[in-house]
Amino acid sequence: MRIALNKIRRDNFNKNIKNNLLFLDFDGVINIPIFNFSLFTNKELEDLYNKANPDRIKNLNKLCKMFNLNIVISSSWRISGLEYCIDYLLKSGLDPSINIVGMTKLEKGYKKRFYKIYEYLIENPYFTNFIIIDDLDMFYLNSFLIKTKFEDGFDEKKLKEAIDLCNKFI
C-alpha cells in the first residue's frame, strides 16, 4: 500500500505535478463537543450546532493556505453530498480560495476510512503529497496522519504537528 503511494508521489514530483491533498474528517476535527451549555446564549448554541468550531476552521484555513492544500472530504458527513459539505465548510468560515476537490467514495458495505482514502489516491493519482486529519487511526497511512482527540479537535497543538508534517512532506 505505502509502496504504491510512494511511487505515485515520487513520479508526480518528478513530473513537477503540484497537488497536495488534505483528507478532512469533520467530527472530532472541526466539530468538537460542547460540554457546558450554560456558557452560551441560545443563538450561540444554534450557531455552534449549525457550523464548525470557528477556531478549528481558522487553523484549517491557516494550514491550507500555508501549504496550498486541496481538501478531500473523508468524513462520514459526505453521505449528505459534496455540495452540502462544501456549503457547511464555507458557512463555517473556510476561506473560499481553498479548493475542495472531492470526497472519498460512498459505497454499500463497510470499509475502513484509511482504505477509502487509499482507493481515492489510487483512482486519482495526480497528487504530490497528502496528509490526513482525523480522530481515527489510519493503520498503514498513520505516517500521513494528524490524529486529533474527539473532544479537542484540530487545536493549536495539532496545527503545529500538521505544519511539522507538511514541512517534512511538502
DSSP file (Angstrom, degrees, kcal/mol; ACC not computed):
  #  RESIDUE AA STRUCTURE BP1 BP2  ACC     N-H-->O    O-->H-N    N-H-->O    O-->H-N    TCO  KAPPA ALPHA  PHI   PSI    X-CA   Y-CA   Z-CA
    1    1 A M     >        0   0    0      0, 0.0     4,-1.9     0, 0.0     5,-0.2   0.000 360.0 360.0 360.0 -55.1    0.0    0.0    0.0
    2    2 A R  H  >  +     0   0    0      1,-0.2     4,-2.7     2,-0.2     5,-0.2   0.852 360.0  57.4 -67.7 -32.9    2.6    2.6    1.0
    3    3 A I  H  > S+     0   0    0      2,-0.2     4,-2.1     1,-0.2    -1,-0.2   0.934 107.4  47.4 -63.0 -45.2    5.0    1.4   -1.7
    4    4 A A  H  > S+     0   0    0      1,-0.2     4,-2.1     2,-0.2    -2,-0.2   0.917 114.2  46.9 -61.8 -43.9    2.3    2.2   -4.4
    5    5 A L  H  X S+     0   0    0     -4,-1.9     4,-2.6     1,-0.2    -2,-0.2   0.899 110.8  51.4 -66.8 -40.3    1.6    5.6   -2.9
    6    6 A N  H  X S+     0   0    0     -4,-2.7     4,-2.6     2,-0.2    -1,-0.2   0.874 108.5  52.2 -64.7 -36.0    5.3    6.5   -2.6
    7    7 A K  H  X S+     0   0    0     -4,-2.1     4,-2.9     2,-0.2     5,-0.2   0.934 110.9  47.0 -64.7 -45.3    5.8    5.6   -6.2
    8    8 A I  H  X S+     0   0    0     -4,-2.1     4,-2.6     2,-0.2     5,-0.3   0.937 113.5  48.9 -60.2 -46.5    2.9    7.8   -7.3
    9    9 A R  H  X S+     0   0    0     -4,-2.6     4,-2.2     1,-0.2    -2,-0.2   0.931 114.1  45.3 -58.8 -47.3    4.2   10.7   -5.1
   10   10 A R  H  X S+     0   0    0     -4,-2.6     4,-2.4     2,-0.2    -2,-0.2   0.928 113.5  49.0 -64.1 -46.7    7.8   10.3   -6.5
   11   11 A D  H  X S+     0   0    0     -4,-2.9     4,-1.4     1,-0.2    -1,-0.2   0.914 113.4  46.7 -60.8 -43.4    6.7   10.1  -10.1
   12   12 A N  H  <>S+     0   0    0     -4,-2.6     5,-3.0   115,-0.2    -1,-0.2   0.871 109.8  53.4 -68.4 -36.2    4.4   13.1   -9.8
   13   13 A F  H ><5S+     0   0    0     -4,-2.2     3,-1.5    -5,-0.3    -1,-0.2   0.930 109.1  49.5 -61.0 -44.5    7.1   15.1   -8.1
   14   14 A N  H 3<5S+     0   0    0     -4,-2.4    -1,-0.2     1,-0.3    -2,-0.2   0.790 109.4  51.9 -65.8 -27.7    9.5   14.3  -11.0
   15   15 A K  T 3<5S-     0   0    0     -4,-1.4    -1,-0.3    -5,-0.2    -2,-0.2   0.391 116.7-117.8 -86.2   2.6    6.8   15.4  -13.4
   16   16 A N  T < 5 +     0   0    0     -3,-1.5     2,-0.5     1,-0.2    -3,-0.2   0.788  57.0 160.5  63.4  30.7    6.5   18.7  -11.5
   17   17 A I      < -     0   0    0     -5,-3.0     2,-0.6    -6,-0.1    -1,-0.2  -0.718  22.7-164.6 -80.3 128.4    2.9   18.0  -10.5
   18   18 A K        +     0   0    0     -2,-0.5     2,-0.3    -3,-0.1   109,-0.0  -0.838  34.4 132.6-119.4  93.3    2.0   20.1   -7.5
   19   19 A N        -     0   0    0     -2,-0.6   109,-2.6     2,-0.0   110,-0.8  -0.803  28.6-175.4-142.8  95.6   -1.2   18.9   -6.0
   20   20 A N  E     -ab  69 129A   0     48,-0.6    50,-3.1    -2,-0.3     2,-0.3  -0.826  12.6-155.5 -98.8 128.1   -1.1   18.5   -2.2
   21   21 A L  E     -ab  70 130A   0    108,-2.5   110,-2.0    -2,-0.5     2,-0.5  -0.747  14.5-161.5-109.0 148.8   -4.2   17.0   -0.6
   22   22 A L  E     -ab  71 131A   0     48,-2.6    50,-2.7    -2,-0.3     2,-0.6  -0.977  13.5-149.7-125.3 115.6   -5.7   17.1    2.9
   23   23 A F  E     -ab  72 132A   0    108,-2.8   110,-2.7    -2,-0.5     2,-0.5  -0.776  23.6-156.9 -86.0 120.1   -8.2   14.4    3.7
   24   24 A L  E     -ab  73 133A   0     48,-2.7    50,-2.3    -2,-0.6    51,-1.2  -0.878  18.2-169.4-114.5 123.2  -10.6   16.0    6.2
   25   25 A D        -     0   0    0    108,-1.8     5,-0.3    -2,-0.5     3,-0.1  -0.663  10.0-157.3 -90.9 158.9  -12.8   14.4    8.8
   26   26 A F    >>> +     0   0    0     -2,-0.3     5,-2.4     3,-0.2     3,-2.1   0.846  68.8  65.5-102.2 -63.8  -15.4   16.7   10.4
   27   27 A D  B 345S+e   31   0B   0      1,-0.3   108,-0.3     3,-0.2     5,-0.2  -0.458 116.8  13.6 -69.9 126.4  -16.4   15.3   13.8
   28   28 A G  T 345S+     0   0    0      3,-3.0   125,-0.3    -2,-0.3    -1,-0.3   0.432 130.8  54.9  87.8   0.3  -13.5   15.3   16.2
   29   29 A V  T <45S-     0   0    0     -3,-2.1   125,-3.1     2,-0.3    -2,-0.2   0.586 129.5  -0.8-123.7 -68.3  -11.6   17.6   13.9
   30   30 A I  T  <5S+     0   0    0     -4,-1.9    23,-2.8    -5,-0.3     2,-0.5   0.614 129.6  61.3-102.4 -16.7  -13.5   20.8   13.1
   31   31 A N  B   < +e   27   0B   0     -5,-2.4    -3,-3.0    21,-0.2    -2,-0.3  -0.955  68.0 175.5-108.8 121.6  -16.6   19.8   15.1
   32   32 A I        -     0   0    0     -2,-0.5   119,-0.2    -5,-0.2   118,-0.1  -0.924  33.5 -96.8-125.5 152.8  -16.0   19.4   18.8
   33   33 A P        -     0   0    0      0, 0.0     2,-0.5     0, 0.0    -1,-0.0  -0.267  27.2-130.5 -69.0 152.8  -18.4   18.7   21.6
   34   34 A I        +     0   0    0      1,-0.1     3,-0.2    11,-0.0   117,-0.0  -0.908  25.0 178.4-101.2 124.8  -19.9   21.4   23.8
   35   35 A F        +     0   0    0     -2,-0.5     2,-0.6     1,-0.2    -1,-0.1   0.790  68.9  42.2 -99.7 -32.2  -19.6   20.5   27.5
   36   36 A N    >   +     0   0    0      1,-0.1     3,-1.6     2,-0.0    -1,-0.2  -0.797  57.0 177.5-123.9  91.1  -21.0   23.5   29.3
   37   37 A F  G >  S+     0   0    0     -2,-0.6     3,-1.9     1,-0.3    -1,-0.1   0.768  74.6  72.1 -62.5 -27.2  -24.2   24.7   27.7
   38   38 A S  G 3  S+     0   0    0      1,-0.3    -1,-0.3     0, 0.0    -2,-0.0   0.655  85.8  67.1 -67.5 -13.4  -24.8   27.4   30.3
   39   39 A L  G <  S+     0   0    0     -3,-1.6     2,-0.3     2,-0.1    -1,-0.3   0.572  97.7  64.5 -79.4  -8.4  -21.8   29.4   28.9
   40   40 A F  S <  S-     0   0    0     -3,-1.9     2,-0.1    -4,-0.2     0, 0.0  -0.858  76.2-126.4-122.7 149.4  -23.7   30.1   25.7
   41   41 A T     >  -     0   0    0     -2,-0.3     4,-2.5     1,-0.1     5,-0.2  -0.389  40.1-103.5 -77.2 167.6  -26.8   32.0   24.6
   42   42 A N  H  > S+     0   0    0      1,-0.2     4,-2.4     2,-0.2     5,-0.1   0.899 124.0  51.5 -60.1 -40.3  -29.4   30.2   22.6
   43   43 A K  H  > S+     0   0    0      2,-0.2     4,-2.4     1,-0.2    -1,-0.2   0.918 109.8  49.1 -63.1 -43.9  -28.2   31.9   19.4
   44   44 A E  H  > S+     0   0    0      1,-0.2     4,-2.6     2,-0.2    -2,-0.2   0.908 111.3  49.7 -62.7 -41.7  -24.6   31.0   20.1
   45   45 A L  H  X S+     0   0    0     -4,-2.5     4,-1.7     2,-0.2    -1,-0.2   0.905 109.0  52.2 -63.5 -41.0  -25.7   27.3   20.7
   46   46 A E  H  X S+     0   0    0     -4,-2.4     4,-1.3     1,-0.2     3,-0.2   0.932 111.8  46.3 -60.6 -45.2  -27.6   27.4   17.4
   47   47 A D  H  X S+     0   0    0     -4,-2.4     4,-1.4     1,-0.2     3,-0.3   0.902 109.2  55.1 -62.4 -41.5  -24.5   28.6   15.6
   48   48 A L  H  < S+     0   0    0     -4,-2.6    -1,-0.2     1,-0.2    -2,-0.2   0.811 112.8  42.5 -64.2 -28.8  -22.3   26.1   17.3
   49   49 A Y  H  < S+     0   0    0     -4,-1.7    -1,-0.2    -3,-0.2    -2,-0.2   0.667 117.6  45.0 -90.4 -17.3  -24.6   23.3   16.1
   50   50 A N  H  < S+     0   0    0     -4,-1.3     2,-0.3    -3,-0.3    -2,-0.2   0.508 117.9  38.8-102.0  -6.5  -25.0   24.6   12.6
   51   51 A K  S  < S-     0   0    0     -4,-1.4    38,-0.1    -5,-0.2    37,-0.1  -0.937  86.8-100.4-138.6 159.7  -21.4   25.5   11.9
   52   52 A A        -     0   0    0     36,-0.4   -21,-0.2    -2,-0.3    -2,-0.1  -0.304  59.8 -74.7 -72.4 165.2  -18.0   24.0   12.7
   53   53 A N     >  -     0   0    0    -23,-2.8     4,-2.1     1,-0.1     3,-0.3  -0.459  41.5-140.7 -63.2 124.1  -15.9   25.4   15.5
   54   54 A P  H  > S+     0   0    0      0, 0.0     4,-2.2     0, 0.0    -1,-0.1   0.842  99.2  51.8 -61.3 -35.3  -14.5   28.8   14.4
   55   55 A D  H  > S+     0   0    0      2,-0.2     4,-1.8     1,-0.2     5,-0.1   0.881 110.3  48.7 -68.4 -36.5  -11.1   28.3   16.0
   56   56 A R  H  > S+     0   0    0     -3,-0.3     4,-2.1   -26,-0.2    -1,-0.2   0.873 111.0  50.5 -70.6 -36.1  -10.7   24.9   14.3
   57   57 A I  H  X S+     0   0    0     -4,-2.1     4,-3.0     2,-0.2    38,-0.2   0.893 107.4  53.9 -67.4 -39.7  -11.7   26.4   11.0
   58   58 A K  H  X S+     0   0    0     -4,-2.2     4,-2.5     2,-0.2    -2,-0.2   0.917 109.5  48.4 -59.3 -42.4   -9.1   29.2   11.4
   59   59 A N  H  X S+     0   0    0     -4,-1.8     4,-2.3     2,-0.2    -2,-0.2   0.901 111.4  49.7 -64.7 -40.2   -6.5   26.5   12.0
   60   60 A L  H  X S+     0   0    0     -4,-2.1     4,-2.7     2,-0.2     5,-0.2   0.928 110.9  49.7 -63.3 -45.5   -7.6   24.7    8.9
   61   61 A N  H  X S+     0   0    0     -4,-3.0     4,-2.5     1,-0.2     5,-0.3   0.931 110.7  50.2 -56.9 -47.1   -7.5   27.9    6.8
   62   62 A K  H  X S+     0   0    0     -4,-2.5     4,-2.3     1,-0.2    -2,-0.2   0.928 113.2  44.7 -59.9 -47.5   -4.0   28.6    8.1
   63   63 A L  H  X S+     0   0    0     -4,-2.3     4,-1.9     2,-0.2    -1,-0.2   0.935 114.3  48.1 -64.2 -47.2   -2.7   25.2    7.2
   64   64 A C  H  X>S+     0   0    0     -4,-2.7     5,-1.8     1,-0.2     4,-0.7   0.897 115.5  44.3 -62.9 -40.9   -4.3   25.0    3.8
   65   65 A K  H  <5S+     0   0    0     -4,-2.5     3,-0.3    -5,-0.2    -1,-0.2   0.885 111.0  54.6 -70.5 -38.3   -3.1   28.5    2.8
   66   66 A M  H  <5S+     0   0    0     -4,-2.3    -2,-0.2    -5,-0.3    -1,-0.2   0.865 124.8  22.9 -63.6 -36.9    0.4   27.9    4.1
   67   67 A F  H  <5S-     0   0    0     -4,-1.9    -1,-0.2    -5,-0.2    -2,-0.2   0.238 103.4-116.9-118.0  12.3    0.9   24.7    2.1
   68   68 A N  T  <5 -     0   0    0     -4,-0.7   -48,-0.6    -3,-0.3     2,-0.3   0.936  50.0-179.3  50.9  53.6   -1.6   25.2   -0.8
   69   69 A L  E   < -a   20   0A   0     -5,-1.8     2,-0.4    -6,-0.2    30,-0.3  -0.669  22.3-147.0 -89.3 137.8   -3.6   22.1    0.3
   70   70 A N  E     -a   21   0A   0    -50,-3.1   -48,-2.6    -2,-0.3     2,-0.4  -0.877  23.4-125.9 -99.7 135.2   -6.6   21.0   -1.6
   71   71 A I  E     -ac  22 100A   0     28,-3.1    30,-2.3    -2,-0.4    31,-0.9  -0.649  22.4-173.4 -90.7 135.1   -9.3   19.4    0.6
   72   72 A V  E     -ac  23 102A   0    -50,-2.7   -48,-2.7    -2,-0.4     2,-0.6  -0.998  27.0-130.3-118.0 126.2  -10.8   15.9    0.0
   73   73 A I  E     +ac  24 103A   0     29,-2.6    31,-2.3    -2,-0.4   -48,-0.2  -0.661  36.4 162.9 -82.9 121.5  -13.7   15.2    2.4
   74   74 A S        +     0   0    0    -50,-2.3   -49,-0.2    -2,-0.6    -1,-0.2   0.361  38.5 117.1-114.0   0.1  -13.3   11.8    4.0
   75   75 A S  S >  S-     0   0    0    -51,-1.2     3,-1.9     1,-0.1     4,-0.1  -0.250  78.7-116.9 -66.8 153.3  -15.8   12.4    6.8
   76   76 A S  G >  S+     0   0    0      1,-0.3     3,-1.8     2,-0.1     4,-0.1   0.672 108.7  81.9 -63.5 -15.2  -19.0   10.4    7.2
   77   77 A W  G >   +     0   0    0      1,-0.3     3,-2.4     2,-0.2    -1,-0.3   0.699  67.6  84.1 -60.9 -18.1  -20.7   13.7    6.5
   78   78 A R  G X   +     0   0    0     -3,-1.9     3,-2.0     1,-0.3    -1,-0.3   0.696  69.1  79.1 -62.1 -16.4  -20.1   13.0    2.8
   79   79 A I  G <  S+     0   0    0     -3,-1.8    -1,-0.3     1,-0.3    -2,-0.2   0.774  87.2  59.1 -60.4 -24.2  -23.3   10.9    2.9
   80   80 A S  G <  S-     0   0    0     -3,-2.4     4,-0.3     1,-0.2    -1,-0.3   0.532 122.6-100.7 -80.5  -6.7  -25.1   14.3    2.7
   81   81 A G    <>  -     0   0    0     -3,-2.0     4,-2.0    -4,-0.2    -1,-0.2  -0.020  25.6 -87.2 102.4 154.1  -23.3   15.0   -0.6
   82   82 A L  H  > S+     0   0    0      1,-0.2     4,-2.8     2,-0.2     5,-0.2   0.905 123.3  53.2 -63.4 -44.2  -20.3   17.1   -1.7
   83   83 A E  H  > S+     0   0    0      1,-0.2     4,-2.6     2,-0.2    -1,-0.2   0.901 108.7  50.1 -61.6 -40.6  -22.3   20.3   -2.2
   84   84 A Y  H  > S+     0   0    0     -4,-0.3     4,-2.6     2,-0.2    -1,-0.2   0.930 112.2  47.6 -61.7 -45.1  -23.7   20.1    1.3
   85   85 A C  H  X S+     0   0    0     -4,-2.0     4,-2.4     2,-0.2    -2,-0.2   0.902 112.1  49.2 -64.3 -41.6  -20.3   19.6    2.8
   86   86 A I  H  X S+     0   0    0     -4,-2.8     4,-2.7     2,-0.2     5,-0.2   0.940 112.1  48.6 -62.0 -46.7  -18.8   22.5    0.8
   87   87 A D  H  X S+     0   0    0     -4,-2.6     4,-2.9     1,-0.2     5,-0.2   0.909 110.9  51.0 -59.3 -43.5  -21.7   24.7    1.9
   88   88 A Y  H  X S+     0   0    0     -4,-2.6     4,-1.5     2,-0.2   -36,-0.4   0.921 111.9  46.6 -60.8 -45.5  -21.2   23.7    5.5
   89   89 A L  H  <>S+     0   0    0     -4,-2.4     5,-2.7     2,-0.2     4,-0.5   0.925 115.2  45.3 -64.8 -44.6  -17.4   24.4    5.4
   90   90 A L  H ><5S+     0   0    0     -4,-2.7     3,-1.3     1,-0.2    -2,-0.2   0.917 112.2  50.9 -65.9 -42.9  -17.9   27.8    3.7
   91   91 A K  H 3<5S+     0   0    0     -4,-2.9    -1,-0.2     1,-0.3    -2,-0.2   0.807 108.2  55.1 -62.0 -29.5  -20.7   28.8    6.1
   92   92 A S  T 3<5S-     0   0    0     -4,-1.5    -1,-0.3    -5,-0.2    -2,-0.2   0.558 131.3 -91.2 -82.7  -8.5  -18.4   27.8    8.9
   93   93 A G  T < 5 +     0   0    0     -3,-1.3    -3,-0.2    -4,-0.5     2,-0.1   0.553  65.6 160.2 112.7   9.8  -15.7   30.2    7.7
   94   94 A L      < -     0   0    0     -5,-2.7    -1,-0.3    -6,-0.1   -36,-0.1  -0.458  53.9-104.0 -62.1 133.5  -13.5   28.2    5.3
   95   95 A D    >   -     0   0    0    -38,-0.2     3,-2.2     1,-0.2    -1,-0.1  -0.418  25.1-138.1 -59.3 124.0  -11.6   30.6    3.1
   96   96 A P  T 3  S+     0   0    0      0, 0.0    -1,-0.2     0, 0.0    -2,-0.1   0.659  99.2  67.5 -64.0 -14.1  -13.3   30.4   -0.3
   97   97 A S  T 3  S+     0   0    0      2,-0.1     2,-0.5     0, 0.0    -2,-0.1   0.598  79.5  95.5 -80.1  -9.1  -10.0   30.4   -2.1
   98   98 A I  S <  S-     0   0    0     -3,-2.2     2,-0.3   -28,-0.0   -28,-0.1  -0.712  78.8-128.7 -83.5 126.5   -9.2   26.9   -0.6
   99   99 A N        -     0   0    0     -2,-0.5   -28,-3.1   -30,-0.3     2,-0.6  -0.568  14.9-161.1 -79.9 133.0  -10.2   24.2   -3.1
  100  100 A I  E     +c   71   0A   0     -2,-0.3   -28,-0.2   -30,-0.2     3,-0.1  -0.959  15.8 179.1-107.4 109.8  -12.4   21.3   -2.1
  101  101 A V  E     -     0   0A   0    -30,-2.3     2,-0.3    -2,-0.6   -29,-0.2   0.511  47.6 -57.3 -99.0  -6.2  -11.6   18.9   -4.9
  102  102 A G  E     -c   72   0A   0    -31,-0.9   -29,-2.6   -20,-0.1     2,-0.3  -0.994  46.1-101.3 162.7-167.0  -13.7   15.9   -4.0
  103  103 A M  E     -c   73   0A   0     -2,-0.3   -29,-0.2   -31,-0.3     3,-0.1  -0.981  38.1 -92.7-148.8 157.5  -14.6   13.2   -1.4
  104  104 A T        -     0   0    0    -31,-2.3    13,-0.1    -2,-0.3    12,-0.1  -0.320  61.6 -79.5 -68.2 159.4  -13.9    9.6   -0.8
  105  105 A K        -     0   0    0     11,-0.3     2,-0.6     1,-0.1    -1,-0.1  -0.184  30.4-139.7 -64.3 147.7  -16.4    7.1   -2.3
  106  106 A L        +     0   0    0     -3,-0.1     2,-0.3   -28,-0.1    -1,-0.1  -0.948  36.4 167.4-101.0 124.7  -19.7    6.2   -0.8
  107  107 A E        -     0   0    0     -2,-0.6     2,-0.2     2,-0.2     4,-0.1  -0.939  40.7-102.0-136.4 157.7  -20.3    2.5   -1.1
  108  108 A K  S    S+     0   0    0     -2,-0.3     2,-0.1     2,-0.1     0, 0.0  -0.518  91.4  29.4 -71.3 149.6  -22.5   -0.1    0.1
  109  109 A G  S    S-     0   0    0     -2,-0.2     2,-0.5     1,-0.0    -2,-0.2  -0.266  98.7 -68.9  87.9 178.7  -20.9   -2.2    2.8
  110  110 A Y        +     0   0    0     -2,-0.1     2,-0.4     2,-0.0    -2,-0.1  -0.938  44.9 167.8-118.8 128.0  -18.2   -1.2    5.2
  111  111 A K        -     0   0    0     -2,-0.5    -4,-0.1    -4,-0.1     5,-0.1  -0.993  42.2-104.8-130.1 141.9  -14.6   -0.3    4.5
  112  112 A K    >>  -     0   0    0     -2,-0.4     4,-1.6     1,-0.1     3,-0.7  -0.295  32.1-115.5 -62.5 150.6  -12.3    1.4    7.0
  113  113 A R  H 3> S+     0   0    0      1,-0.3     4,-2.2     2,-0.2     5,-0.2   0.857 113.2  58.8 -59.5 -38.7  -11.7    5.0    6.3
  114  114 A F  H 3> S+     0   0    0     23,-0.3     4,-2.3     1,-0.2    -1,-0.3   0.877 105.7  50.4 -60.8 -34.9   -8.0    4.5    5.6
  115  115 A Y  H <> S+     0   0    0     -3,-0.7     4,-2.7     2,-0.2    -1,-0.2   0.873 107.8  52.0 -72.1 -35.3   -8.9    2.1    2.8
  116  116 A K  H  X S+     0   0    0     -4,-1.6     4,-2.1     2,-0.2   -11,-0.3   0.876 110.7  48.9 -66.1 -36.4  -11.3    4.6    1.3
  117  117 A I  H  X S+     0   0    0     -4,-2.2     4,-2.3     2,-0.2    -2,-0.2   0.926 110.7  50.3 -65.9 -44.8   -8.5    7.2    1.3
  118  118 A Y  H  X S+     0   0    0     -4,-2.3     4,-2.3     1,-0.2    -2,-0.2   0.934 110.3  49.8 -58.2 -47.4   -6.1    4.7   -0.3
  119  119 A E  H  X S+     0   0    0     -4,-2.7     4,-2.7     1,-0.2     5,-0.2   0.907 109.0  52.5 -58.8 -42.6   -8.7    4.0   -3.0
  120  120 A Y  H  X S+     0   0    0     -4,-2.1     4,-1.6     1,-0.2    -1,-0.2   0.930 110.3  47.9 -59.1 -45.2   -9.2    7.7   -3.7
  121  121 A L  H  < S+     0   0    0     -4,-2.3    -1,-0.2     1,-0.2    -2,-0.2   0.883 113.4  46.8 -65.6 -39.0   -5.4    8.2   -4.1
  122  122 A I  H  < S+     0   0    0     -4,-2.3    -1,-0.2     1,-0.2    -2,-0.2   0.895 116.4  44.2 -69.4 -39.6   -5.1    5.2   -6.4
  123  123 A E  H  < S+     0   0    0     -4,-2.7    -2,-0.2     1,-0.3    -1,-0.2   0.679 123.0  37.8 -79.3 -17.5   -8.1    6.3   -8.5
  124  124 A N  S  < S+     0   0    0     -4,-1.6    -1,-0.3    -5,-0.2    -2,-0.1  -0.625  72.2 168.2-129.2  70.6   -7.0    9.9   -8.6
  125  125 A P        +     0   0    0      0, 0.0     2,-0.9     0, 0.0  -113,-0.1   0.182  43.6 103.9 -80.3  21.7   -3.2    9.6   -8.9
  126  126 A Y        +     0   0    0     -2,-0.1     2,-0.3  -108,-0.0  -117,-0.0  -0.477  55.7 106.1-101.6  63.5   -2.5   13.2   -9.7
  127  127 A F        -     0   0    0     -2,-0.9  -115,-0.2     1,-0.1  -107,-0.2  -0.952  51.8-160.6-135.8 154.6   -1.1   14.3   -6.3
  128  128 A T  S    S-     0   0    0   -109,-2.6     2,-0.3     1,-0.4  -108,-0.2   0.815  76.6 -12.4 -99.6 -46.9    2.3   15.1   -5.0
  129  129 A N  E     -b   20   0A   0   -110,-0.8  -108,-2.5    41,-0.1    -1,-0.4  -0.940  60.6-164.9-148.6 168.3    1.7   14.6   -1.3
  130  130 A F  E     -b   21   0A   0     -2,-0.3     2,-0.3  -110,-0.2  -108,-0.2  -0.994   6.1-164.0-154.9 155.1   -1.1   14.3    1.2
  131  131 A I  E     -b   22   0A   0   -110,-2.0  -108,-2.8    -2,-0.3     2,-0.4  -0.937  14.0-142.2-134.0 162.6   -2.0   14.5    4.9
  132  132 A I  E     -bd  23 145A   0     12,-2.8    14,-3.1    -2,-0.3     2,-0.6  -0.988   6.1-165.0-125.8 131.9   -4.9   13.2    6.8
  133  133 A I  E     +bd  24 146A   0   -110,-2.7  -108,-1.8    -2,-0.4     2,-0.3  -0.966  37.8 128.7-117.7 115.4   -6.6   15.0    9.7
  134  134 A D  E     - d   0 147A   0     12,-1.8    14,-2.2    -2,-0.6  -106,-0.1  -0.975  61.8-129.9-158.5 160.0   -8.9   12.6   11.6
  135  135 A D  S    S+     0   0    0   -108,-0.3     2,-0.3    -2,-0.3    15,-0.2   0.326  87.8  81.4 -99.5   6.2   -9.6   11.3   15.1
  136  136 A L  S    S-     0   0    0     13,-0.1    -2,-0.1     1,-0.1    12,-0.1  -0.767  89.2-100.5-106.2 155.5   -9.5    7.7   13.8
  137  137 A D        -     0   0    0     -2,-0.3   -23,-0.3     1,-0.1   -24,-0.1  -0.411  21.9-159.9 -67.4 150.1   -6.4    5.5   13.3
  138  138 A M    >   -     0   0    0      1,-0.2     3,-2.9   -25,-0.1     4,-0.1   0.221  15.9-163.3-117.3  10.8   -5.3    5.2    9.7
  139  139 A F  G >  S+     0   0    0      1,-0.3     3,-1.8     2,-0.2    -1,-0.2  -0.167  80.5  21.1  47.7-106.9   -3.3    2.0   10.1
  140  140 A Y  G 3  S+     0   0    0      1,-0.3    -1,-0.3     2,-0.1     3,-0.3   0.665 130.8  49.5 -66.8 -14.7   -1.0    1.8    7.0
  141  141 A L  G X  S+     0   0    0     -3,-2.9     3,-2.2     1,-0.2    -1,-0.3   0.219  73.3 113.4-106.7  13.6   -1.4    5.5    6.5
  142  142 A N  G X   +     0   0    0     -3,-1.8     3,-1.6     1,-0.3    -1,-0.2   0.776  67.2  66.6 -59.0 -27.3   -0.6    6.6   10.0
  143  143 A S  G 3  S+     0   0    0     -3,-0.3    -1,-0.3     1,-0.3    -2,-0.1   0.658 105.0  45.0 -70.3 -11.4    2.7    8.3    8.9
  144  144 A F  G <  S+     0   0    0     -3,-2.2   -12,-2.8   -13,-0.1     2,-0.4   0.304  98.5 105.3-105.6   5.9    0.5   10.8    7.0
  145  145 A L  E <   -d  132   0A   0     -3,-1.6     2,-0.7   -14,-0.2   -12,-0.2  -0.725  51.1-165.3-101.2 134.3   -2.0   11.3    9.9
  146  146 A I  E     -d  133   0A   0    -14,-3.1   -12,-1.8    -2,-0.4     2,-0.7  -0.960  28.0-154.9-103.3 106.5   -2.5   14.1   12.3
  147  147 A K  E     -d  134   0A   0     -2,-0.7   -12,-0.2   -14,-0.2     2,-0.2  -0.753  10.4-164.7 -92.6 117.3   -4.7   12.3   14.8
  148  148 A T        -     0   0    0    -14,-2.2     2,-0.4    -2,-0.7     6,-0.1  -0.486  22.5-113.5 -92.4 164.7   -6.9   14.6   16.9
  149  149 A K    >>  -     0   0    0      4,-0.5     4,-3.3    -2,-0.2     3,-1.2  -0.848  25.8-127.1 -94.6 137.8   -8.8   13.9   20.1
  150  150 A F  T 34 S+     0   0    0     -2,-0.4  -122,-0.3     1,-0.3    -1,-0.1   0.870 108.8  46.3 -52.2 -41.5  -12.5   13.9   19.6
  151  151 A E  T 34 S+     0   0    0   -119,-0.2    -1,-0.3     1,-0.2  -119,-0.1   0.681 122.0  34.8 -79.7 -16.7  -13.0   16.4   22.4
  152  152 A D  T <4 S-     0   0    0     -3,-1.2    -2,-0.2  -124,-0.2    -1,-0.2   0.757  84.6-176.9-107.0 -33.3  -10.2   18.8   21.3
  153  153 A G     <  -     0   0    0     -4,-3.3     2,-2.0  -125,-0.3    -4,-0.5  -0.250  59.7 -14.4  67.5-155.9  -10.3   18.6   17.5
  154  154 A F  S    S+     0   0    0   -125,-3.1   -95,-0.2    -6,-0.1    -1,-0.2  -0.520  88.2 161.7 -84.6  73.4   -7.8   20.5   15.3
  155  155 A D     >  -     0   0    0     -2,-2.0     4,-2.3   -96,-0.1     5,-0.2  -0.085  57.6 -81.3 -85.1-174.1   -6.5   22.8   18.0
  156  156 A E  H  > S+     0   0    0      1,-0.2     4,-2.2     2,-0.2     5,-0.2   0.870 128.9  53.8 -59.6 -39.6   -3.2   24.8   18.1
  157  157 A K  H  > S+     0   0    0      1,-0.2     4,-1.9     2,-0.2    -1,-0.2   0.921 111.7  44.2 -62.2 -44.2   -1.2   21.8   19.2
  158  158 A K  H  > S+     0   0    0      2,-0.2     4,-2.5     1,-0.2    -2,-0.2   0.831 109.1  57.6 -72.0 -31.9   -2.4   19.7   16.3
  159  159 A L  H  X S+     0   0    0     -4,-2.3     4,-2.6     2,-0.2    -2,-0.2   0.932 106.9  48.7 -60.9 -44.8   -1.9   22.6   13.9
  160  160 A K  H  X S+     0   0    0     -4,-2.2     4,-2.5     1,-0.2    -2,-0.2   0.918 111.1  49.8 -61.2 -43.5    1.7   22.7   14.9
  161  161 A E  H  X S+     0   0    0     -4,-1.9     4,-2.5     1,-0.2    -1,-0.2   0.906 111.2  49.9 -60.4 -41.2    2.0   18.9   14.3
  162  162 A A  H  X S+     0   0    0     -4,-2.5     4,-2.9     2,-0.2    -2,-0.2   0.900 109.6  50.3 -65.8 -41.0    0.4   19.4   10.9
  163  163 A I  H  X S+     0   0    0     -4,-2.6     4,-2.5     2,-0.2    -1,-0.2   0.923 111.4  49.0 -62.0 -43.7    2.8   22.2   10.0
  164  164 A D  H  X S+     0   0    0     -4,-2.5     4,-1.2     2,-0.2    -2,-0.2   0.914 112.6  47.6 -61.6 -43.1    5.7   20.0   11.0
  165  165 A L  H  X S+     0   0    0     -4,-2.5     4,-1.9     1,-0.2     3,-0.4   0.924 112.6  48.5 -65.2 -44.5    4.4   17.0    9.0
  166  166 A C  H  X S+     0   0    0     -4,-2.9     4,-3.6     1,-0.2    -2,-0.2   0.884 106.9  56.1 -63.5 -38.3    3.8   19.2    5.9
  167  167 A N  H  < S+     0   0    0     -4,-2.5    -1,-0.2     1,-0.2    -2,-0.2   0.817 109.9  47.7 -62.3 -28.6    7.3   20.7    6.2
  168  168 A K  H  < S+     0   0    0     -4,-1.2    -2,-0.2    -3,-0.4    -1,-0.2   0.873 127.4  22.8 -77.2 -39.1    8.6   17.1    6.1
  169  169 A F  H  <        0   0    0     -4,-1.9    -2,-0.2    -5,-0.1    -3,-0.2   0.801 360.0 360.0 -98.9 -34.4    6.5   16.1    3.0
  170  170 A I     <        0   0    0     -4,-3.6    -3,-0.2    -5,-0.2    -2,-0.1   0.430 360.0 360.0-107.5 360.0    5.5   19.2    1.1
